[in-house]
């Protein structure tokens, strides 16, 4: 009896992990591309081993819009949606954290507020050893976005939206 419980638990866990992987693969294949402008970071925290700490300009605009509301509620944890408008190059520009979507170019993106910081999908980019100096030139994060606003970071790009470093996700 005990062996059956362990086996069923293992099968359920593997099933959930494989389903999550399948969902991410679907997002990579069918998600829309959107670019978020990177914001400057403390140079000491840009490169930390084999990853780069990330911060996005859109996060600063969300923080400004949330400040009054979050302070009123004393919130330090929040999951939300931000409405953005995409230009012809698919670069996102902040519209609102509350308004309904109106135009064809509008898109809703998921964000999380954790410990006073806004995060999209991730706040770090892991890279191959020895390629950090190339990625230091990054200006944008390239994401795939699902219909529900879920974001998946696929690469960092320069100012002309050319992919930097080696990415096997494309």
DSSP file (Angstrom, degrees, kcal/mol; ACC not computed):
  #  RESIDUE AA STRUCTURE BP1 BP2  ACC     N-H-->O    O-->H-N    N-H-->O    O-->H-N    TCO  KAPPA ALPHA  PHI   PSI    X-CA   Y-CA   Z-CA
    1    1 A X     >        0   0    0      0, 0.0     4,-1.7     0, 0.0     5,-0.1   0.000 360.0 360.0 360.0 -44.1    0.0    0.0    0.0
    2    2 A X  H  >  +     0   0    0      1,-0.2     4,-2.0     2,-0.2     5,-0.2   0.881 360.0  54.1 -63.3 -38.7    2.8    2.4    0.9
    3    3 A X  H  > S+     0   0    0      1,-0.2     4,-2.6     2,-0.2    -1,-0.2   0.868 105.7  53.5 -63.7 -37.1    4.6    1.7   -2.4
    4    4 A X  H  > S+     0   0    0      2,-0.2     4,-2.9     1,-0.2     5,-0.2   0.888 107.7  50.3 -65.3 -39.7    1.4    2.6   -4.3
    5    5 A X  H  X S+     0   0    0     -4,-1.7     4,-2.3     2,-0.2    -2,-0.2   0.924 112.6  46.4 -64.9 -44.1    1.1    6.0   -2.6
    6    6 A X  H  X S+     0   0    0     -4,-2.0     4,-2.4     2,-0.2    -2,-0.2   0.926 114.3  48.1 -63.5 -44.9    4.8    6.8   -3.3
    7    7 A X  H  X S+     0   0    0     -4,-2.6     4,-2.5     2,-0.2    -2,-0.2   0.917 112.7  47.5 -62.9 -45.1    4.4    5.7   -6.9
    8    8 A X  H  X S+     0   0    0     -4,-2.9     4,-2.4     2,-0.2    -1,-0.2   0.889 112.2  50.2 -64.4 -38.9    1.2    7.7   -7.4
    9    9 A X  H  X S+     0   0    0     -4,-2.3     4,-2.5    -5,-0.2    -2,-0.2   0.915 111.5  48.5 -64.8 -42.9    2.8   10.8   -5.8
   10   10 A X  H  X S+     0   0    0     -4,-2.4     4,-2.6     2,-0.2     5,-0.2   0.913 111.8  48.9 -63.2 -43.7    5.8   10.5   -8.1
   11   11 A X  H  X S+     0   0    0     -4,-2.5     4,-2.3     2,-0.2    -2,-0.2   0.908 112.3  48.6 -63.0 -42.5    3.6   10.1  -11.2
   12   12 A X  H  X S+     0   0    0     -4,-2.4     4,-2.3     2,-0.2    -2,-0.2   0.916 112.1  48.6 -64.2 -43.1    1.5   13.1  -10.2
   13   13 A X  H  X S+     0   0    0     -4,-2.5     4,-2.3     2,-0.2    -2,-0.2   0.929 113.1  46.7 -63.7 -45.6    4.7   15.2   -9.6
   14   14 A X  H  X S+     0   0    0     -4,-2.6     4,-2.6     1,-0.2    -1,-0.2   0.880 111.0  53.3 -63.7 -37.8    6.2   14.2  -12.9
   15   15 A X  H  X S+     0   0    0     -4,-2.3     4,-2.0    -5,-0.2    -2,-0.2   0.912 110.0  47.0 -63.0 -42.8    2.9   14.9  -14.7
   16   16 A X  H  X S+     0   0    0     -4,-2.3     4,-2.2     2,-0.2    -2,-0.2   0.907 112.7  49.0 -66.1 -42.4    2.8   18.4  -13.2
   17   17 A X  H  X S+     0   0    0     -4,-2.3     4,-2.2     1,-0.2    -2,-0.2   0.934 112.7  47.5 -63.2 -45.8    6.4   19.2  -14.1
   18   18 A X  H  X S+     0   0    0     -4,-2.6     4,-2.4     1,-0.2    -1,-0.2   0.860 110.4  52.5 -65.0 -35.1    5.9   18.0  -17.7
   19   19 A X  H  X S+     0   0    0     -4,-2.0     4,-2.3     2,-0.2    -1,-0.2   0.907 109.0  49.8 -65.7 -41.2    2.7   20.0  -18.0
   20   20 A X  H  X S+     0   0    0     -4,-2.2     4,-2.0     2,-0.2    -2,-0.2   0.900 111.5  48.9 -63.4 -40.7    4.5   23.2  -16.9
   21   21 A X  H  X S+     0   0    0     -4,-2.2     4,-2.4     2,-0.2    -2,-0.2   0.920 109.8  51.9 -63.7 -43.5    7.3   22.5  -19.4
   22   22 A X  H  X S+     0   0    0     -4,-2.4     4,-2.3     1,-0.2    -2,-0.2   0.904 108.2  51.8 -59.2 -42.9    4.7   21.9  -22.1
   23   23 A X  H  X S+     0   0    0     -4,-2.3     4,-2.1     1,-0.2    -1,-0.2   0.914 110.3  47.8 -61.9 -43.2    3.1   25.3  -21.3
   24   24 A X  H  X S+     0   0    0     -4,-2.0     4,-2.4     2,-0.2    -1,-0.2   0.892 110.6  51.9 -65.4 -39.3    6.4   27.1  -21.5
   25   25 A X  H  X S+     0   0    0     -4,-2.4     4,-2.1     2,-0.2    -1,-0.2   0.896 109.4  50.1 -63.4 -39.7    7.2   25.4  -24.8
   26   26 A X  H  X S+     0   0    0     -4,-2.3     4,-2.9     2,-0.2     5,-0.3   0.897 109.5  51.1 -64.3 -40.3    3.8   26.5  -26.2
   27   27 A X  H  X S+     0   0    0     -4,-2.1     4,-2.1     1,-0.2    -2,-0.2   0.906 109.9  50.1 -63.6 -41.8    4.5   30.1  -25.0
   28   28 A X  H  < S+     0   0    0     -4,-2.4    -2,-0.2     1,-0.2    -1,-0.2   0.901 118.2  38.9 -61.8 -40.8    7.8   30.0  -26.8
   29   29 A X  H  < S+     0   0    0     -4,-2.1    -2,-0.2    -5,-0.2    -1,-0.2   0.862 132.2  21.1 -79.2 -37.2    6.2   28.8  -30.0
   30   30 A X  H  < S+     0   0    0     -4,-2.9    -3,-0.2    -5,-0.2    -2,-0.2   0.483  92.8 111.2-116.4  -5.0    3.0   30.8  -30.1
   31   31 A X     <  -     0   0    0     -4,-2.1   115,-0.2    -5,-0.3     2,-0.2  -0.338  68.8-110.7 -73.1 154.2    3.5   33.8  -27.8
   32   32 A X  E     -A  145   0A   0    113,-2.2   113,-2.5     1,-0.1     2,-0.4  -0.521  32.3-116.9 -77.5 150.3    3.7   37.3  -29.1
   33   33 A X  E     +A  144   0A   0    111,-0.2     2,-0.3    -2,-0.2   111,-0.2  -0.745  37.6 171.1 -90.7 136.3    7.1   39.1  -29.0
   34   34 A X  E     -A  143   0A   0    109,-2.1   109,-2.9    -2,-0.4     2,-0.4  -0.993  20.7-144.7-142.8 145.5    7.4   42.2  -26.8
   35   35 A X  E     -Ab 142  91A   0     55,-2.5    57,-2.7    -2,-0.3     2,-0.5  -0.931   7.6-161.8-114.1 133.7   10.5   44.2  -25.8
   36   36 A X  E     -A  141   0A   0    105,-2.3   105,-2.7    -2,-0.4     2,-0.2  -0.964  24.8-120.4-114.0 129.6   10.9   45.9  -22.4
   37   37 A X  E     -A  140   0A   0     -2,-0.5    20,-2.3    55,-0.3    21,-0.5  -0.464  27.2-126.4 -68.5 132.0   13.5   48.7  -22.1
   38   38 A X  B     -E   56   0B   0    101,-2.9     2,-0.3    18,-0.2    18,-0.3  -0.543  18.4-141.2 -77.0 144.7   16.2   47.9  -19.5
   39   39 A X        -     0   0    0     16,-2.9    16,-0.3    -2,-0.2    -1,-0.0  -0.762  32.2 -89.8-101.5 152.9   16.8   50.5  -16.8
   40   40 A X        -     0   0    0     -2,-0.3     2,-0.3    14,-0.1    -1,-0.1  -0.280  44.7-162.8 -61.4 147.1   20.3   51.3  -15.5
   41   41 A X        -     0   0    0     12,-0.0     2,-0.3    -3,-0.0     5,-0.1  -0.837  37.1 -80.4-123.3 163.1   21.6   49.3  -12.6
   42   42 A X    >>  -     0   0    0     -2,-0.3     3,-2.4     1,-0.2     4,-0.6  -0.518  45.1-130.9 -57.9 123.0   24.3   49.7  -10.1
   43   43 A X  H >> S+     0   0    0     -2,-0.3     4,-0.7     1,-0.3     3,-0.6   0.781 105.0  61.8 -55.3 -27.3   27.4   48.6  -12.1
   44   44 A X  H 34 S+     0   0    0      1,-0.2    -1,-0.3     2,-0.1    -2,-0.1   0.754 107.9  43.1 -70.8 -21.0   28.5   46.3   -9.3
   45   45 A X  H <4 S+     0   0    0     -3,-2.4     8,-1.0     1,-0.1    -1,-0.2   0.427  91.3  84.5-104.3   1.6   25.2   44.3   -9.5
   46   46 A X  H << S+     0   0    0     -3,-0.6     7,-0.9    -4,-0.6     2,-0.6   0.962  99.4  31.5 -65.9 -49.6   25.1   44.0  -13.3
   47   47 A X  B  <  +F   52   0C   0     -4,-0.7     2,-0.4     5,-0.2    -1,-0.2  -0.937  64.7 164.3-114.4 118.7   27.3   41.0  -13.5
   48   48 A X        -     0   0    0      3,-2.6     3,-0.5    -2,-0.6     2,-0.4  -0.777  68.3 -58.8-133.1  88.4   27.3   38.6  -10.6
   49   49 A X  S    S-     0   0    0     -2,-0.4    83,-0.1     1,-0.2    -1,-0.0  -0.639 118.2 -14.0  76.3-127.4   28.9   35.3  -11.6
   50   50 A X  S    S+     0   0    0     -2,-0.4    77,-2.5    -3,-0.1     2,-0.3  -0.045 126.0  66.3-103.3  30.3   27.1   33.8  -14.6
   51   51 A X  E     - G   0 126C   0     -3,-0.5    -3,-2.6    75,-0.3     2,-0.5  -0.987  66.9-137.5-146.1 159.8   24.0   36.0  -14.4
   52   52 A X  E     -FG  47 125C   0     73,-2.4    73,-2.2    -2,-0.3     2,-0.2  -0.965  22.4-127.4-117.3 127.8   23.0   39.6  -14.9
   53   53 A X  E     - G   0 124C   0     -8,-1.0     2,-0.4    -7,-0.9    71,-0.3  -0.550  32.1-151.0 -69.7 138.3   20.6   41.3  -12.5
   54   54 A X        +     0   0    0     69,-2.8     2,-0.3    -2,-0.2   -14,-0.1  -0.892  22.6 173.2-118.3 144.7   17.8   42.9  -14.5
   55   55 A X        -     0   0    0     -2,-0.4   -16,-2.9   -16,-0.3     2,-0.4  -0.982  17.5-149.5-143.2 142.1   15.6   46.0  -14.0
   56   56 A X  B >>  -E   38   0B   0     -2,-0.3     4,-0.9   -18,-0.3     3,-0.9  -0.884  20.4-131.9-118.1 144.7   13.1   47.4  -16.5
   57   57 A X  H >> S+     0   0    0    -20,-2.3     4,-1.5    -2,-0.4     3,-0.6   0.861 108.4  63.3 -58.3 -36.3   12.0   51.0  -17.0
   58   58 A X  H 3> S+     0   0    0    -21,-0.5     4,-2.1     1,-0.2    -1,-0.3   0.835  95.9  59.2 -58.5 -33.2    8.4   49.8  -17.0
   59   59 A X  H <> S+     0   0    0     -3,-0.9     4,-2.7     1,-0.2    -1,-0.2   0.886 101.9  53.3 -63.7 -38.7    8.9   48.6  -13.4
   60   60 A X  H <X S+     0   0    0     -4,-0.9     4,-2.0    -3,-0.6    -1,-0.2   0.895 109.5  48.3 -62.9 -39.5    9.7   52.2  -12.4
   61   61 A X  H  X S+     0   0    0     -4,-1.5     4,-1.9     2,-0.2    -2,-0.2   0.872 111.8  49.1 -70.2 -36.4    6.4   53.5  -14.0
   62   62 A X  H  X S+     0   0    0     -4,-2.1     4,-2.4     2,-0.2     5,-0.2   0.925 109.6  52.4 -66.2 -43.9    4.4   50.7  -12.3
   63   63 A X  H  X S+     0   0    0     -4,-2.7     4,-1.9     1,-0.2    -2,-0.2   0.907 109.1  49.8 -57.9 -42.7    6.0   51.6   -8.9
   64   64 A X  H  < S+     0   0    0     -4,-2.0     4,-0.5     1,-0.2    -1,-0.2   0.898 113.2  46.0 -63.9 -40.0    5.1   55.2   -9.4
   65   65 A X  H  < S+     0   0    0     -4,-1.9     4,-0.4     1,-0.2    -2,-0.2   0.823 118.4  42.8 -71.6 -31.0    1.5   54.3  -10.2
   66   66 A X  H  X S+     0   0    0     -4,-2.4     4,-3.6     1,-0.1     5,-0.4   0.710  89.0  90.4 -86.2 -21.4    1.3   51.8   -7.3
   67   67 A X  H  X S+     0   0    0     -4,-1.9     4,-2.3     1,-0.2     5,-0.2   0.863  91.0  40.7 -48.5 -53.8    3.0   53.9   -4.6
   68   68 A X  H  > S+     0   0    0     -4,-0.5     4,-2.0     1,-0.2    -1,-0.2   0.933 120.7  43.5 -63.5 -46.2   -0.1   55.7   -3.3
   69   69 A X  H  > S+     0   0    0     -4,-0.4     4,-2.1     2,-0.2    -2,-0.2   0.919 115.1  47.6 -66.8 -44.7   -2.3   52.5   -3.4
   70   70 A X  H  X>S+     0   0    0     -4,-3.6     5,-2.1     1,-0.2     4,-0.9   0.878 112.4  50.2 -66.0 -37.1    0.4   50.2   -2.0
   71   71 A X  H  <5S+     0   0    0     -4,-2.3    -1,-0.2    -5,-0.4    -2,-0.2   0.894 108.5  52.5 -68.1 -38.4    1.2   52.6    0.8
   72   72 A X  H  <5S+     0   0    0     -4,-2.0    -2,-0.2     1,-0.2    -1,-0.2   0.921 119.7  34.1 -60.8 -43.4   -2.5   52.9    1.7
   73   73 A X  H  <5S-     0   0    0     -4,-2.1    -1,-0.2    -5,-0.1    -2,-0.2   0.493 103.9-129.7 -90.6  -4.5   -2.9   49.2    2.0
   74   74 A X  T  <5 +     0   0    0     -4,-0.9     2,-0.3     1,-0.2    -3,-0.2   0.896  46.9 172.5  54.2  42.7    0.6   48.6    3.3
   75   75 A X      < +     0   0    0     -5,-2.1    -1,-0.2    -6,-0.2     3,-0.1  -0.639  28.9 166.5 -86.5 138.1    1.1   46.0    0.6
   76   76 A X  S    S+     0   0    0     -2,-0.3    39,-0.8     1,-0.2    40,-0.7   0.409  71.6  51.8-121.7  -8.4    4.4   44.3    0.0
   77   77 A X  E     +H  114   0D   0     37,-0.2     2,-0.3    38,-0.1    -1,-0.2  -0.998  63.6 151.6-133.1 129.1    3.2   41.5   -2.2
   78   78 A X  E     -H  113   0D   0     35,-1.7    35,-3.4    -2,-0.4     2,-0.5  -0.963  29.3-155.5-157.3 136.2    0.9   41.9   -5.2
   79   79 A X  E     +H  112   0D   0     -2,-0.3     2,-0.3    33,-0.2    33,-0.2  -0.974  38.6 149.2-110.5 128.0    0.3   40.1   -8.5
   80   80 A X  E     -H  111   0D   0     31,-2.6    31,-2.4    -2,-0.5     2,-0.4  -0.828  42.1-112.2-147.7-176.6   -1.1   42.4  -11.1
   81   81 A X  E     -H  110   0D   0     16,-0.3     2,-0.4    -2,-0.3    29,-0.2  -0.968  19.4-158.9-125.3 140.0   -1.5   43.3  -14.8
   82   82 A X  E     -H  109   0D   0     27,-2.6    27,-2.7    -2,-0.4     2,-0.5  -0.971  14.8-136.8-118.6 136.2    0.0   46.4  -16.5
   83   83 A X  E     +HI 108  96D   0     13,-3.5    12,-2.4    -2,-0.4    13,-1.5  -0.797  28.8 178.5 -92.7 131.3   -1.5   47.7  -19.8
   84   84 A X  E     -HI 107  94D   0     23,-3.1    23,-2.5    -2,-0.5     2,-0.4  -0.899  24.3-135.4-128.7 158.1    1.1   48.7  -22.4
   85   85 A X  E     -HI 106  93D   0      8,-2.7     8,-1.8    -2,-0.3     2,-0.4  -0.943  20.5-142.3-111.8 138.3    1.0   50.0  -25.9
   86   86 A X  E     - I   0  92D   0     19,-1.5     6,-0.2    -2,-0.4     2,-0.1  -0.824   8.4-148.0-101.2 136.1    3.4   48.5  -28.5
   87   87 A X    >   -     0   0    0      4,-1.6     3,-1.9    -2,-0.4    -1,-0.0  -0.215  45.7 -79.8 -85.3-172.3    5.1   50.6  -31.1
   88   88 A X  T 3  S+     0   0    0      1,-0.3    -1,-0.1     2,-0.1    -2,-0.0   0.774 134.8  50.8 -61.9 -26.6    5.9   49.3  -34.6
   89   89 A X  T 3  S-     0   0    0      2,-0.1    -1,-0.3   -54,-0.0     3,-0.1   0.409 118.9-112.1 -90.3   1.9    9.0   47.6  -33.2
   90   90 A X    <   +     0   0    0     -3,-1.9   -55,-2.5     1,-0.3     2,-0.5   0.745  63.8 153.7  71.8  27.6    6.9   46.0  -30.5
   91   91 A X  B     -b   35   0A   0    -57,-0.2    -4,-1.6   -55,-0.0    -1,-0.3  -0.769  43.3-123.8 -86.1 128.7    8.6   48.0  -27.7
   92   92 A X  E     -I   86   0D   0    -57,-2.7     2,-0.4    -2,-0.5   -55,-0.3  -0.491  24.7-169.5 -79.8 140.6    6.2   48.4  -24.7
   93   93 A X  E     -I   85   0D   0     -8,-1.8    -8,-2.7    -2,-0.2   -57,-0.0  -0.999  31.0-106.3-128.5 132.6    5.2   51.7  -23.4
   94   94 A X  E     +I   84   0D   0     -2,-0.4   -10,-0.2   -10,-0.2     3,-0.1  -0.270  43.2 160.6 -59.2 134.0    3.3   52.1  -20.1
   95   95 A X  E     -     0   0D   0    -12,-2.4     2,-0.3     1,-0.4   -11,-0.2   0.655  58.8 -46.0-113.6 -58.8   -0.4   53.0  -20.3
   96   96 A X  E     -I   83   0D   0    -13,-1.5   -13,-3.5     3,-0.1    -1,-0.4  -0.986  24.5-132.8-167.7 163.5   -1.9   52.1  -16.9
   97   97 A X  S    S+     0   0    0     -2,-0.3   -16,-0.3   -15,-0.2    -1,-0.1   0.346 108.6  30.1-104.9   2.7   -2.2   49.5  -14.3
   98   98 A X  S    S+     0   0    0    -15,-0.1   -16,-0.0     2,-0.1    -2,-0.0   0.668  89.1 101.9-127.9 -32.0   -6.0   49.8  -14.2
   99   99 A X        -     0   0    0      1,-0.1     2,-0.1   -16,-0.1    -3,-0.1  -0.117  69.9-109.9 -67.9 157.6   -7.5   50.8  -17.5
  100  100 A X        -     0   0    0      1,-0.1     2,-0.3   -17,-0.0    -1,-0.1  -0.468  41.4 -96.0 -77.3 155.0   -9.2   48.5  -19.9
  101  101 A X        +     0   0    0      1,-0.2    -1,-0.1    -2,-0.1     3,-0.1  -0.564  49.5 165.3 -73.8 134.0   -7.5   47.6  -23.2
  102  102 A X        +     0   0    0     -2,-0.3     2,-0.2     1,-0.1    -1,-0.2   0.769  48.5  53.6-116.8 -47.2   -8.8   49.8  -26.0
  103  103 A X  S >  S-     0   0    0      1,-0.1     3,-1.4     4,-0.0    -1,-0.1  -0.524  79.2-115.2 -99.3 161.3   -6.5   49.7  -29.1
  104  104 A X  T 3  S+     0   0    0      1,-0.3    -1,-0.1    -2,-0.2    -3,-0.0   0.818 116.3  54.6 -59.4 -31.5   -5.2   46.8  -31.2
  105  105 A X  T 3  S+     0   0    0      2,-0.0   -19,-1.5   -19,-0.0    -1,-0.3   0.533  85.7 105.6 -84.3  -5.0   -1.7   47.6  -30.1
  106  106 A X  E <   -H   85   0D   0     -3,-1.4     2,-0.3   -21,-0.2   -21,-0.2  -0.479  47.5-179.2 -76.6 148.3   -2.5   47.5  -26.4
  107  107 A X  E     -H   84   0D   0    -23,-2.5   -23,-3.1    -2,-0.1     2,-0.5  -0.990  22.9-134.1-146.5 147.8   -1.4   44.4  -24.4
  108  108 A X  E     -H   83   0D   0     -2,-0.3     2,-0.4   -25,-0.2   -25,-0.2  -0.921  23.0-169.0-108.3 129.6   -1.7   43.3  -20.8
  109  109 A X  E     -H   82   0D   0    -27,-2.7   -27,-2.6    -2,-0.5     2,-0.2  -0.932  19.8-122.5-120.5 140.5    1.5   42.0  -19.0
  110  110 A X  E     +H   81   0D   0     39,-2.7     2,-0.3    -2,-0.4   -29,-0.2  -0.546  33.0 175.0 -77.6 143.7    1.7   40.2  -15.7
  111  111 A X  E     -H   80   0D   0    -31,-2.4   -31,-2.6    -2,-0.2     2,-0.4  -0.966  17.8-146.2-141.9 161.8    3.9   41.6  -13.0
  112  112 A X  E     -HJ  79 119D   0      7,-2.2     7,-2.7    -2,-0.3     2,-0.6  -0.990   5.1-149.5-129.0 138.2    4.7   40.8   -9.3
  113  113 A X  E     +HJ  78 118D   0    -35,-3.4   -35,-1.7    -2,-0.4     2,-0.4  -0.944  28.6 166.8-103.7 116.2    5.5   43.1   -6.5
  114  114 A X  E >   -HJ  77 117D   0      3,-2.6     3,-2.0    -2,-0.6   -37,-0.2  -0.993  65.7 -15.6-134.2 125.5    7.8   41.3   -4.0
  115  115 A X  T 3  S-     0   0    0    -39,-0.8   -38,-0.1    -2,-0.4    -1,-0.1   0.856 128.9 -51.3  51.1  40.5    9.7   43.0   -1.2
  116  116 A X  T 3  S+     0   0    0    -40,-0.7     2,-0.4     1,-0.2    -1,-0.3   0.538 116.9 109.4  79.5   6.8    9.1   46.4   -2.7
  117  117 A X  E <   -J  114   0D   0     -3,-2.0    -3,-2.6   -41,-0.2     2,-0.4  -0.952  62.9-134.4-121.4 137.4   10.4   45.4   -6.2
  118  118 A X  E     -J  113   0D   0     -2,-0.4     2,-0.4    -5,-0.2    -5,-0.2  -0.718  28.2-171.1 -84.6 133.1    8.4   45.0   -9.4
  119  119 A X  E     -J  112   0D   0     -7,-2.7    -7,-2.2    -2,-0.4     2,-0.5  -0.982  17.3-161.1-130.6 140.5    9.4   41.8  -11.3
  120  120 A X  S    S-     0   0    0      2,-0.6     2,-5.3    -2,-0.4    -9,-0.1  -0.987  74.1 -47.9-115.2 121.5    8.5   40.6  -14.8
  121  121 A X  S    S-     0   0    0     -2,-0.5     2,-0.3   -11,-0.2   -10,-0.1  -0.075 127.6  -2.8  53.0 -56.8    9.0   36.8  -15.4
  122  122 A X        -     0   0    0     -2,-5.3    -2,-0.6     1,-0.0     3,-0.0  -0.978  48.6-147.0-155.1 161.0   12.5   37.1  -13.8
  123  123 A X  S    S+     0   0    0     -2,-0.3   -69,-2.8    -4,-0.1     2,-0.3   0.129  84.3  57.1-117.7  18.4   14.9   39.6  -12.4
  124  124 A X  E     -G   53   0C   0    -71,-0.3     2,-0.5     2,-0.0   -71,-0.2  -0.993  62.2-151.3-146.7 151.7   18.0   37.8  -13.7
  125  125 A X  E     -G   52   0C   0    -73,-2.2   -73,-2.4    -2,-0.3     2,-0.3  -0.976  16.1-150.4-125.8 116.6   19.4   36.6  -16.9
  126  126 A X  E     +G   51   0C   0     -2,-0.5     2,-0.3   -75,-0.2   -75,-0.3  -0.671  22.9 178.5 -87.6 138.9   21.7   33.6  -16.8
  127  127 A X        -     0   0    0    -77,-2.5     2,-0.1    -2,-0.3     3,-0.1  -0.908  34.2 -83.8-140.6 165.5   24.4   33.4  -19.5
  128  128 A X    >   -     0   0    0     -2,-0.3     3,-1.8    38,-0.2     4,-0.2  -0.417  58.4 -94.4 -68.3 140.4   27.3   31.3  -20.7
  129  129 A X  T 3  S+     0   0    0      1,-0.3    -1,-0.1     2,-0.1   -79,-0.1  -0.278 110.6  25.4 -56.3 135.9   30.6   32.0  -19.0
  130  130 A X  T 3  S+     0   0    0     -3,-0.1    -1,-0.3     1,-0.0     3,-0.2   0.388  99.6  88.2  91.3  -3.6   32.7   34.5  -20.9
  131  131 A X    X>  +     0   0    0     -3,-1.8     4,-1.7     1,-0.1     3,-0.6   0.358  53.9 100.0-107.3   5.4   29.9   36.3  -22.6
  132  132 A X  H 3> S+     0   0    0      1,-0.2     4,-1.2     2,-0.2    -1,-0.1   0.850  76.8  57.5 -60.0 -37.3   29.1   38.8  -19.9
  133  133 A X  H 34 S+     0   0    0      1,-0.2    -1,-0.2     2,-0.2     4,-0.2   0.838 106.9  49.6 -65.5 -31.2   31.0   41.7  -21.6
  134  134 A X  H X4 S+     0   0    0     -3,-0.6     3,-1.3     1,-0.2    -1,-0.2   0.912 110.6  49.6 -69.4 -43.2   28.8   41.3  -24.7
  135  135 A X  H >< S+     0   0    0     -4,-1.7     3,-2.0     1,-0.3    -2,-0.2   0.663  90.1  79.2 -73.8 -15.9   25.6   41.3  -22.6
  136  136 A X  T 3< S+     0   0    0     -4,-1.2    -1,-0.3     1,-0.3    -2,-0.2   0.715  87.5  61.2 -62.8 -18.4   26.7   44.5  -20.8
  137  137 A X  T <  S+     0   0    0     -3,-1.3    -1,-0.3    -4,-0.2    22,-0.2   0.405  77.5 133.9 -85.8   1.1   25.6   46.4  -23.9
  138  138 A X    <   +     0   0    0     -3,-2.0    20,-0.2     1,-0.1     3,-0.1  -0.240  24.6 168.8 -60.3 137.4   22.0   45.1  -23.5
  139  139 A X        +     0   0    0     18,-3.2  -101,-2.9     1,-0.3     2,-0.3   0.574  63.3  30.4-117.4 -24.3   19.2   47.8  -23.9
  140  140 A X  E     -AC  37 157A   0     17,-1.8    17,-2.5  -103,-0.3     2,-0.5  -0.959  63.5-134.8-138.3 152.5   16.1   45.6  -24.0
  141  141 A X  E     -AC  36 156A   0   -105,-2.7  -105,-2.3    -2,-0.3     2,-0.6  -0.938  23.9-143.9-101.6 131.2   14.7   42.3  -22.8
  142  142 A X  E     -AC  35 155A   0     13,-3.2    12,-3.1    -2,-0.5    13,-1.4  -0.862  26.1-179.7 -98.1 124.9   13.0   40.3  -25.4
  143  143 A X  E     -AC  34 153A   0   -109,-2.9  -109,-2.1    -2,-0.6     2,-0.4  -0.847  28.9-138.3-121.8 154.6   10.0   38.4  -24.1
  144  144 A X  E     -AC  33 152A   0      8,-2.2     8,-1.9    -2,-0.3     2,-0.4  -0.939  28.1-160.3-103.1 137.9    7.3   36.0  -25.4
  145  145 A X  E     -AC  32 151A   0   -113,-2.5  -113,-2.2    -2,-0.4     6,-0.2  -0.974   4.0-145.8-126.3 134.9    3.9   36.9  -23.9
  146  146 A X    >   -     0   0    0      4,-2.2     3,-1.8    -2,-0.4  -115,-0.0  -0.334  36.6 -96.0 -88.5 174.3    0.8   34.7  -23.7
  147  147 A X  T 3  S+     0   0    0      1,-0.3   -39,-0.1     2,-0.1    -1,-0.1   0.794 125.8  53.9 -60.7 -29.4   -2.8   35.7  -24.0
  148  148 A X  T 3  S-     0   0    0      2,-0.1    -1,-0.3     1,-0.0   -39,-0.0   0.433 123.5-103.6 -86.3   0.8   -3.0   35.8  -20.2
  149  149 A X    <   +     0   0    0     -3,-1.8   -39,-2.7     1,-0.3     2,-0.2   0.451  67.3 154.6  92.4   1.2   -0.1   38.2  -20.0
  150  150 A X        -     0   0    0    -41,-0.2    -4,-2.2    -5,-0.1     2,-0.3  -0.443  30.5-149.2 -65.0 133.5    2.4   35.6  -18.8
  151  151 A X  E     -C  145   0A   0     -6,-0.2     2,-0.4    -2,-0.2    -6,-0.2  -0.812  17.1-172.3-109.1 146.2    6.0   36.7  -19.8
  152  152 A X  E     -C  144   0A   0     -8,-1.9    -8,-2.2    -2,-0.3     2,-0.3  -0.947  22.2-135.9-137.3 114.6    9.0   34.5  -20.7
  153  153 A X  E     +C  143   0A   0     -2,-0.4   -10,-0.2   -10,-0.2     3,-0.1  -0.542  29.4 168.5 -71.5 126.0   12.4   36.2  -21.2
  154  154 A X  E     -     0   0A   0    -12,-3.1    15,-0.3     1,-0.4     2,-0.3   0.681  56.6 -19.6-113.4 -24.3   14.1   34.7  -24.2
  155  155 A X  E     -C  142   0A   0    -13,-1.4   -13,-3.2    14,-0.1     2,-0.4  -0.987  53.4-112.4-167.6 170.5   17.0   37.1  -24.8
  156  156 A X  E     -C  141   0A   0      8,-0.5     8,-2.9    -2,-0.3     2,-0.3  -0.908  35.7-164.4-110.1 145.8   18.7   40.4  -24.3
  157  157 A X  E     -CD 140 163A   0    -17,-2.5   -18,-3.2    -2,-0.4   -17,-1.8  -0.856  16.8-118.1-129.4 162.8   19.0   42.8  -27.3
  158  158 A X    >   -     0   0    0      4,-2.2     3,-1.9    -2,-0.3   -20,-0.1  -0.153  53.6 -78.7 -84.5-171.7   21.0   45.9  -28.2
  159  159 A X  T 3  S+     0   0    0      1,-0.3   -21,-0.0   -22,-0.2    -1,-0.0   0.739 133.5  52.9 -66.4 -21.9   19.4   49.2  -29.1
  160  160 A X  T 3  S-     0   0    0      2,-0.1    -1,-0.3     3,-0.0     3,-0.1   0.238 120.5-109.5 -94.6  13.7   18.5   48.0  -32.6
  161  161 A X    <   +     0   0    0     -3,-1.9     2,-0.4     1,-0.3    -2,-0.1   0.692  67.9 150.8  66.9  23.5   16.8   44.9  -31.1
  162  162 A X        -     0   0    0      1,-0.1    -4,-2.2     0, 0.0    -1,-0.3  -0.737  53.0-108.2 -84.5 130.8   19.6   42.6  -32.3
  163  163 A X  B     -D  157   0A   0     -2,-0.4     2,-0.3    -6,-0.2    -6,-0.2  -0.294  32.1-147.4 -61.1 138.0   20.0   39.6  -30.0
  164  164 A X        -     0   0    0     -8,-2.9    -8,-0.5     2,-0.1   -29,-0.1  -0.833  55.2  -2.8-106.9 147.1   23.1   39.6  -27.9
  165  165 A X  S    S-     0   0    0     -2,-0.3     2,-0.6   -10,-0.1   -33,-0.0  -0.162 103.9 -43.1  72.6-168.7   25.1   36.5  -26.8
  166  166 A X        +     0   0    0    -38,-0.1     2,-0.4     2,-0.0   -38,-0.2  -0.879  57.8 174.3-102.1 122.9   24.1   32.9  -27.6
  167  167 A X        -     0   0    0     -2,-0.6     3,-0.3     1,-0.1   -12,-0.1  -0.997  20.7-172.6-129.2 130.7   20.5   31.9  -27.2
  168  168 A X  S    S+     0   0    0     -2,-0.4    -1,-0.1     1,-0.2    -2,-0.0   0.323  72.9  86.0 -98.0   6.8   19.0   28.6  -28.1
  169  169 A X              0   0    0    -15,-0.3    -1,-0.2     1,-0.2   -14,-0.1   0.650 360.0 360.0 -84.1 -15.4   15.5   29.7  -27.5
  170  170 A X              0   0    0     -3,-0.3    -1,-0.2   -16,-0.1    -2,-0.1   0.482 360.0 360.0 -81.2 360.0   14.8   31.2  -30.9
